[in-house]
């Protein structure tokens, strides 16, 4: 007999006895498709991604361009959070770096006790996210190395038993709760792991692309001697999905009740049965998270439900403006997602990151900007500075971002992006201003009676000229006095008209 979960029973009783409007979700695409996207996410637009785990101990990402001709499965850059995988590739930069830095017999699992989080201040993190203007965050509860940041009952491979000896997920969620969940807490969870030796079908991660090769094809071993190694903390288990994935997902849903469950990589629905977990998650939230929860597009395969699509890093920004389709644009500040000592030299500027936010929102996409804390729990100053810069920008220009919606066209393809605010006013988010006259190469809703102002200025009305193919707007002369020409952060112009959109 199938086990009926207590949340489903409570919901059924609610419907029968009190006439509750929401019936329990069933683990079918038809039922799950009725799930709405919550307002806090739809209107919040901006979130913080946090990649944090034992890979922060070495903090090493490296270029693999010289190896990519050998295999399509080898990326051009091996990010820090993939350190274990990179270190296993013979004669790669990671292979040499590890050998020279740690020696022949030091393995990845030897980093686990060094992931101490001894300077982790969860209240400071939440305060920083709020100052950055973020409306939610997503913490990696378990990445591809299989190390859980909570005291899971499934394996001893977790932060409560090794290294930090702390429930890191629980501490950050508790800090968010102390701040009234103004920054909604969410959790990332990697469906597969690089080297988990637990039994699983060979096609569990699908058969296309590099994923079958990257996840589950090899068991842990010394990269130099090829001696097989234990998977630290994990007992003998009979099936990966039955004994690791589904129990762990149920744990984090039951114990932490994340507002967002952000899966990664996915796998075959027939094996992982993710729709069952999603239905249980939604049903639990009907009682415990009445503001609503949601799930991304990476919990399974094409037979698995998703609330929105993820657009990541090198895949470009999302599709053009389309109010019927919601996406989330995930971006790093440098090249790696996890802490990478070399990323400070590769980091995008605050202005570039703000321009990315403008571009994403104009294309009906949320912007999930990543940070990689150190192993001790501190956030590098250069990352904090960029987050605070975004927060200062949003304090001035947030009306063009929060609760906004896309216009008919996302941009003029010349660095100017468009949104419609909650009030119905039209906004131009100009990401590349280098002259005192802004030229918008599109037929936007500006008429002779429109009033154009620059957010953050003294409110003076800006002169403009409507031409056949473009709009020319004179900018305030003092705009360039505080910044070098060509180095301005995104400027937002508000177009007010009698007709609202």
For each residue, the residues with C-beta under 8 A, 3 or more apart:
1:
2:
3:
4: 8 9
5: 8 9 280 283
6: 9 10
7: 10 11 24 280 283 284 286 287
8: 4 5 11 12 24 280 283
9: 4 5 6 12 13
10: 6 7 13 14 287
11: 7 8 14 15 20 22 23 24 283 286 287
12: 8 9 15 16 23 24
13: 9 10 16 17
14: 10 11 17 18 20
15: 11 12 18 19 20 22 23 24
16: 12 13
17: 13 14
18: 14 15
19: 15
20: 11 14 15 23
21:
22: 11 15 286
23: 11 12 15 20
24: 7 8 11 12 15 279 283 286
25: 31 32 34 35 278 279 282 283
26: 30 31 32 279
27: 31 32 273 275 276 278 279
28: 31 32 275
29: 32 33 275 303 305
30: 26 33 34
31: 25 26 27 28 34 279
32: 25 26 27 28 29 35 275 278 279 282 305
33: 29 30 305
34: 25 30 31
35: 25 32 282 294 305 307
36: 292
37: 41 42 292 294 307 308 326
38: 41 42 259 291 292 293 294
39: 42 43 291 292
40: 43 44 135 136 184 259 291 292
41: 37 38 44 135 136 184 259 260 292 294 366
42: 37 38 39 326
43: 39 40 135 402 403
44: 40 41 47 134 135 136 184 366 402
45: 135 357 360 361 366 367 401 402 404
46: 132 133 134 135 357 366 367 369 390 394 401
47: 44 134 135 136 137 138 186 260 328 366 367 368 369
48: 129 132 134 136 137 138 183 368 369 370 371 387
49: 137 138 188 330 337 368 369 370 371
50: 137 138 139 140 370 371 372 373
51: 81 140 143 188 336 337 338 339 370 371 372
52: 56 139 140 149 168 338 339 372 373
53: 56 81 115 140 143 145 147 149 338
54: 57 108 111 112 114 115 145 147 163 375
55: 58 59 80 81 82 83 84 111 143 145 338 339
56: 52 53 59 80 115 338 339 372 373 374 375
57: 54 111 114 115 375
58: 55 80 83 97 98 101 102 111
59: 55 56 80 338 339 340 341 374 375
60: 80 83 94 97 340 341 342
61: 77 78 79 80 83 335 336 340 342 343
62: 77 78 86 92 93 94 97
63: 66 76 77 78 93
64: 67 68 74 75 76 77 78 86 89 92 93
65: 68 76
66: 63
67: 64 70 71 74 89 92
68: 64 65 71 72 74 75 76
69:
70: 67 74
71: 67 68 74
72: 68 210
73: 210 213 214
74: 64 67 68 70 71 89
75: 64 68 78
76: 63 64 65 68
77: 61 62 63 64 335
78: 61 62 63 64 75 82 83 85 86 89 92 93 94
79: 61 82 335 336 337 338 340
80: 55 56 58 59 60 61 83 336 337 338 339 340 343 372
81: 51 53 55 143 144 336 337 338 372
82: 55 78 79 85 86 144
83: 55 58 60 61 78 80 86 87 94 108 338
84: 55 87 88 108 144 145 194 195
85: 78 82 88 89 144 194 214
86: 62 64 78 82 83 89 92 93 94 95
87: 83 84 92 94 95 97 98 108 223
88: 84 85 95 218 221 223
89: 64 67 74 78 85 86 92 94 95
90: 95 223
91: 95 96
92: 62 64 67 78 86 87 89 95 96
93: 62 63 64 78 86 96 97
94: 60 62 78 83 86 87 89 97 98
95: 86 87 88 89 90 91 92 98 99 223
96: 91 92 93 99 100
97: 58 60 62 87 93 94 100 101
98: 58 87 94 95 101 102 106 223
99: 95 96 102 103 104 224
100: 96 97
101: 58 97 98
102: 58 98 99 106 110
103: 99 106
104: 99 222 224 225
105: 222 225
106: 98 102 103 110
107: 110 220 222 229
108: 54 83 84 87 111 145 220
109: 112 220 229 230 231 232
110: 102 106 107 113 114
111: 54 55 57 58 108 114 115
112: 54 109 115 147 157 162 163 232
113: 110 116 162 163
114: 54 57 110 111 163 375
115: 53 54 56 57 111 112 147 159 162 163 164 375
116: 113 163 164 375 376
117: 120 159 163 164 166 168 375 376 377
118: 164 376 377
119: 376 377 378
120: 117 125 164 166 168 171 373 376 377 378
121: 124 125 377
122: 125 126 171 172 174 175
123: 126 127 175 178 179
124: 121 127 128
125: 120 121 122 128 129 172 175 379
126: 122 123 129 130 172 175 176 178 179 183
127: 123 124 130 131 179
128: 124 125 131 132 379 384 387 388
129: 48 125 126 132 134 137 183 387
130: 126 127 133 134 179 182 183
131: 127 128 387 388 391
132: 46 48 128 129 387 388 390 391 394
133: 46 130 390 391 393 394 395 398
134: 44 46 47 48 129 130 137 183 369 387
135: 40 41 43 44 45 46 47 182 183 184 402
136: 40 41 44 47 48 183 184 185 186 259 260
137: 47 48 49 50 129 134 176 183 184 185 186
138: 47 48 49 50 186 187 188 260 262 368
139: 50 52 149 168 169 172 185 186 187 188
140: 50 51 52 53 143 149 187 188 190
141: 148 149 150 169 187 188 189 252
142: 146 147 148 149 189 190 248
143: 51 53 55 81 140 147 188 190 264 338
144: 81 82 84 85 190 192 193 194 215 264 265
145: 53 54 55 84 108 193 194 195
146: 142 155 157 193 194 195 196 231 234
147: 53 54 112 115 142 143 157 158 159 162
148: 141 142 152 155 157 158 159 248
149: 52 53 139 140 141 142 158 159 167 168 169
150: 141 158 159 160 167 168 169 170 251 252 255 256
151: 158 159 160 161 167
152: 148 155 158 247 248 251
153: 247 251
154: 237 243 244 247 248 251
155: 146 148 152 158 233 234 235 244
156: 161 162 232 233 234 235
157: 112 146 147 148 161 162 231 232 233 234
158: 147 148 149 150 151 152 155 161 162 233
159: 115 117 147 148 149 150 151 162 163 164 165 166 167 168
160: 150 151 164 165 166 167
161: 151 156 157 158 165 233
162: 112 113 115 147 156 157 158 159 165 232 233
163: 54 112 113 114 115 116 117 159
164: 115 116 117 118 120 159 160 168
165: 159 160 161 162
166: 117 120 159 160 171
167: 149 150 151 159 160 170 171
168: 52 117 120 139 149 150 159 164 171 172
169: 139 141 149 150 172 173 187 252 256
170: 150 167 173 174 255 256
171: 120 122 166 167 168 174 175
172: 122 125 126 139 168 169 175 176 185
173: 169 170 176 177 185 256 258
174: 122 170 171 177 178
175: 122 123 125 126 171 172 178 179
176: 126 137 172 173 179 181 183 184 185
177: 173 174 180 181 185
178: 123 126 174 175
179: 123 126 127 130 175 176 182 183
180: 177
181: 176 177 184 185 259
182: 130 135 179
183: 48 126 129 130 134 135 136 137 176 179
184: 40 41 44 135 136 137 176 181 259 260 291
185: 136 137 139 172 173 176 177 181 256 258 259
186: 47 136 137 138 139 258 259 260 261 262
187: 138 139 140 141 169 252 256 258 260 261 262
188: 49 51 138 139 140 141 143 262 263 264
189: 141 142 248 249 252 261 262 263 264
190: 140 142 143 144 193 263 264 265
191: 205 245 263 264 265 266 267 272 274 298 299 300
192: 144 196 204 205 211 215 216 265 267
193: 144 145 146 190 196 215 216
194: 84 85 144 145 146 214 215 216 218
195: 84 145 146 216 218 219 220 231
196: 146 192 193 216 231 234 240 244
197: 219 220 231 234
198: 234 237 239 240 243 244
199: 237 238 239 240
200: 204 216 239 240 241 271
201: 204 268 271
202: 212
203: 206 207 212 268
204: 192 200 201 216 240 241 267 268 271 272
205: 191 192 211 212 215 216 265 266 267 268
206: 203 209 211 212 266 267 268 301
207: 203 212
208: 211
209: 206 212
210: 72 73 213 214
211: 192 205 206 208 214 215 265
212: 202 203 205 206 207 209 215 216 217
213: 73 210 217
214: 73 85 194 210 211 217
215: 144 192 193 194 205 211 212 265
216: 192 193 194 195 196 200 204 205 212 240
217: 212 213 214
218: 88 194 195 221
219: 195 197 228 231
220: 107 108 109 195 197 228 229 230 231
221: 88 218 226 227 228 229
222: 104 105 107 225 226 227 229
223: 87 88 90 95 98 226
224: 99 104
225: 104 105 222
226: 221 222 223
227: 221 222
228: 219 220 221
229: 107 109 220 221 222
230: 109 220
231: 109 146 157 195 196 197 219 220 234
232: 109 112 156 157 162
233: 155 156 157 158 161 162
234: 146 155 156 157 196 197 198 231 237
235: 155 156
236:
237: 154 198 199 234 240 242 243 244
238: 199 242 243
239: 198 199 200 242 243
240: 196 198 199 200 204 216 237 243 244 245
241: 200 204 244 245 246 271 272 273
242: 237 238 239 246 247
243: 154 198 237 238 239 240 247
244: 154 155 196 198 237 240 241 247 248
245: 191 240 241 248 249 272
246: 241 242 249 250 272 273 276 277
247: 152 153 154 242 243 244 250 251
248: 142 148 152 154 189 244 245 251 252
249: 189 245 246 252 253 261 277
250: 246 247 253 254 277 280
251: 150 152 153 154 247 248 254 255
252: 141 150 169 187 189 248 249 255 256 258 261
253: 249 250 256 257 258 261 277 280 281 284
254: 250 251 257 284
255: 150 170 251 252
256: 150 169 170 173 185 187 252 253
257: 253 254 284 285 288 289
258: 173 185 186 187 252 253 261 293
259: 38 40 41 136 181 184 185 186 289 291 292 293 294
260: 41 47 136 138 184 186 187 293 294 295 296
261: 186 187 189 249 252 253 258 278 281 293 294 295 296 299
262: 138 186 187 188 189 295 296 298
263: 188 189 190 191 266 274 295 296 298 299 300
264: 143 144 188 189 190 191 298
265: 144 190 191 192 205 211 215 298
266: 191 205 206 263 272 274 298 299 300 301 304
267: 191 192 204 205 206 271 272 300 301
268: 201 203 204 205 206 271 272 300 301
269: 272 273 274 275 300 301 303 304
270: 273 303
271: 200 201 204 241 267 268
272: 191 204 241 245 246 266 267 268 269 299 300
273: 27 241 246 269 270 276 277
274: 191 263 266 269 277 278 299 300 304 305
275: 27 28 29 32 269 278 279 300 303 304 305
276: 27 246 273 279 280
277: 246 249 250 253 273 274 280 281 299
278: 25 27 32 261 274 275 281 282 295 299 304 305
279: 24 25 26 27 31 32 275 276 282 283
280: 5 7 8 250 253 276 277 283 284
281: 253 261 277 278 284 285 293 295
282: 25 32 35 278 279 285 286 293
283: 5 7 8 11 24 25 279 280 286 287
284: 7 253 254 257 280 281 287 288 289
285: 257 281 282 288 289 290 292 293
286: 7 11 22 24 282 283 290
287: 7 10 11 283 284 290
288: 257 284 285
289: 257 259 284 285 292 293
290: 285 286 287
291: 38 39 40 184 259
292: 36 37 38 39 40 41 259 285 289
293: 38 258 259 260 261 281 282 285 289
294: 35 37 38 41 259 260 261 307 308
295: 260 261 262 263 278 281 299 305 306 307
296: 260 261 262 263 299 306 307 308 309 310 328
297: 306 308 309 310
298: 191 262 263 264 265 266 306 310
299: 191 261 263 266 272 274 277 278 295 296 304 305 306
300: 191 263 266 267 268 269 272 274 275 303 304
301: 206 266 267 268 269 304
302:
303: 29 269 270 275 300
304: 266 269 274 275 278 299 300 301
305: 29 32 33 35 274 275 278 295 299
306: 295 296 297 298 299 309
307: 35 37 294 295 296 326
308: 37 294 296 297 326 327 328 366
309: 296 297 306 318 325 326 327 328
310: 296 297 298 327 328 330
311: 315 316 317 318 327 328 329 330 365
312: 315 329 330
313: 330 331 332
314:
315: 311 312
316: 311
317: 311 329 356 359 360 363 365
318: 309 311 327 329 360 363 364 365
319: 322 325 327 363
320: 363 409 410
321: 362 363 364 406 407 408 409 410 418
322: 319 325 364 406
323: 364 405 406
324:
325: 309 319 322 364
326: 37 42 307 308 309 364 365 366
327: 308 309 310 311 318 319 363 364 365 366
328: 47 296 308 309 310 311 365 366 367 368
329: 311 312 317 318 356 360 363 365 366 367 368
330: 49 310 311 312 313 368 370
331: 313 353 356 367 368 369 370
332: 313 335 336 337 343 370
333: 343 347 348 353 369 370 371 382 383 386
334: 340 342 343 344 346 347 348
335: 61 77 79 332 340 343 346
336: 51 61 79 80 81 332 339 340 343 372
337: 49 51 79 80 81 332 370 372
338: 51 52 53 55 56 59 79 80 81 83 143 372
339: 51 52 55 56 59 80 336 372 373 374 375 380
340: 59 60 61 79 80 334 335 336 343 372
341: 59 60 344
342: 60 61 334 345 346
343: 61 80 332 333 334 335 336 340 346 347 372
344: 334 341 347 380 382
345: 342
346: 334 335 342 343
347: 333 334 343 344 382 386
348: 333 334 352 353 356
349: 352 353 386
350: 353 354 385 386 389 390 489
351: 354 355 487 488 489 490
352: 348 349 355 356
353: 331 333 348 349 350 356 357 369 386 389 390
354: 350 351 357 358 389 390 393 431 489 490
355: 351 352 358 359 431 432 489 490
356: 317 329 331 348 352 353 359 360 367 369
357: 45 46 353 354 360 361 367 369 390 401 490
358: 354 355 361 362 401 417 429 431 490
359: 317 355 356 362 363 410 411 417 431
360: 45 317 318 329 356 357 363 365 366 367
361: 45 357 358 364 365 366 367 400 401 404 417 419 429
362: 321 358 359 406 407 410 411 417 418 419 429
363: 317 318 319 320 321 327 329 359 360 406 410
364: 318 321 322 323 325 326 327 361 405 406 410
365: 311 317 318 326 327 328 329 360 361
366: 41 44 45 46 47 308 326 327 328 329 360 361
367: 45 46 47 328 329 331 356 357 360 361
368: 47 48 49 138 328 329 330 331
369: 46 47 48 49 134 331 333 353 356 357 387 390
370: 48 49 50 51 330 331 332 333 337
371: 48 49 50 51 333 379 383 387
372: 50 51 52 56 80 81 336 337 338 339 340 343 380 383
373: 50 52 56 120 339 377 378 379 380
374: 56 59 339 377 378 379 380
375: 54 56 57 59 114 115 116 117 339
376: 116 117 118 119 120
377: 117 118 119 120 121 373 374
378: 119 120 373 374
379: 125 128 371 373 374 383 384
380: 339 344 372 373 374 383 384
381: 384 385
382: 333 344 347 385 386
383: 333 371 372 379 380 386 387
384: 128 379 380 381 387 388
385: 350 381 382 388 389
386: 333 347 349 350 353 382 383 389 390
387: 48 128 129 131 132 134 369 371 383 384 390 391
388: 128 131 132 384 385 391 392
389: 350 353 354 385 386 392 393 489
390: 46 132 133 350 353 354 357 369 386 387 393 394
391: 131 132 133 387 388 394 395
392: 388 389 395 396
393: 133 354 389 390 396 397 489 490
394: 46 132 133 390 391 397 398 401 402
395: 133 391 392 398
396: 392 393 455 456 492
397: 393 394 400 401 429 455 456 490 492
398: 133 394 395 401 402
399: 402 404 421 422 423 427 455 494
400: 361 397 404 419 421 427 429 455 492 494
401: 45 46 357 358 361 394 397 398 404 419
402: 43 44 45 135 394 398 399 422
403: 43 421 422
404: 45 361 399 400 401 419 420 421 422 427
405: 323 364 419 420
406: 321 322 323 362 363 364 410 418 419 420
407: 321 362 410 418 419 420 426 444 501
408: 321
409: 320 321 412 418 442
410: 320 321 359 362 363 364 406 407 417 418
411: 359 362 414 415 416 417 418 442
412: 409 415 416 440 441 442 444 470
413: 441
414: 411 432 439 440 441
415: 411 412 430 431 432
416: 411 412 428 429 430 431 432 438 440 441 442
417: 358 359 361 362 410 411 428 429 431
418: 321 362 406 407 409 410 411 426 427 428 429 442 444
419: 361 362 400 401 404 405 406 407 426 427 429
420: 404 405 406 407 424 425 426 427 501
421: 399 400 403 404 424 425 426 427 494
422: 399 402 403 404
423: 399 500
424: 420 421 500 501
425: 420 421 494 495 496 497 500 501
426: 407 418 419 420 421 444 445 446 494 495 497 501
427: 399 400 404 418 419 420 421 492 493 494 495
428: 416 417 418 438 440 444 473 492 493 495
429: 358 361 362 397 400 416 417 418 419 490 491 492
430: 415 416 433 438 490 491 492 493
431: 354 355 358 359 415 416 417 490
432: 355 414 415 416
433: 430 438 475 479 488 491
434: 485 486 488
435: 438
436: 474 475 477 479 480
437: 472 473 474 475
438: 416 428 430 433 435 472 473 475 493
439: 414 470 471 472 473
440: 412 414 416 428 444 470 471 472 473
441: 412 413 414 416 469 470
442: 409 411 412 416 418 470 471
443: 469
444: 407 412 418 426 428 440 471 495
445: 426 450 495 497 499 501
446: 426 450 452 464 466 471 495 497
447: 450 466 497
448: 466
449: 497 498
450: 445 446 447 464 495 496 497
451: 461 495 496 497
452: 446 461 462 464 473 493 494 495 496
453: 457 459 460 461 462 493 494 496
454: 457 460 462 475 476 479 491 492 493 494
455: 396 397 399 400 491 492 493 494
456: 396 397 492
457: 453 454 460 476 479
458:
459: 453
460: 453 454 457 476
461: 451 452 453
462: 452 453 454 473 474 475 476 493
463: 473 474
464: 446 450 452 471 472 473 474
465: 471 472
466: 446 447 448 471
467: 470 471 472
468:
469: 441 443
470: 412 439 440 441 442 467
471: 439 440 442 444 446 464 465 466 467
472: 437 438 439 440 464 465 467
473: 428 437 438 439 440 452 462 463 464 493
474: 436 437 462 463 464
475: 433 436 437 438 454 462 479 491
476: 454 457 460 462 479
477: 436 480 481
478: 481 482
479: 433 436 454 457 475 476 488 491
480: 436 477 483 485 488
481: 477 478
482: 478
483: 480 487 488 489
484: 487
485: 434 480 488
486: 434
487: 351 483 484
488: 351 433 434 479 480 483 485 491
489: 350 351 354 355 389 393 483
490: 351 354 355 357 358 393 397 429 430 431
491: 429 430 433 454 455 475 479 488
492: 396 397 400 427 428 429 430 454 455 456
493: 427 428 430 438 452 453 454 455 462 473
494: 399 400 421 425 426 427 452 453 454 455
495: 425 426 427 428 444 445 446 450 451 452
496: 425 450 451 452 453
497: 425 426 445 446 447 449 450 451 500
498: 449
499: 445
500: 423 424 425 497
501: 407 420 424 425 426 445
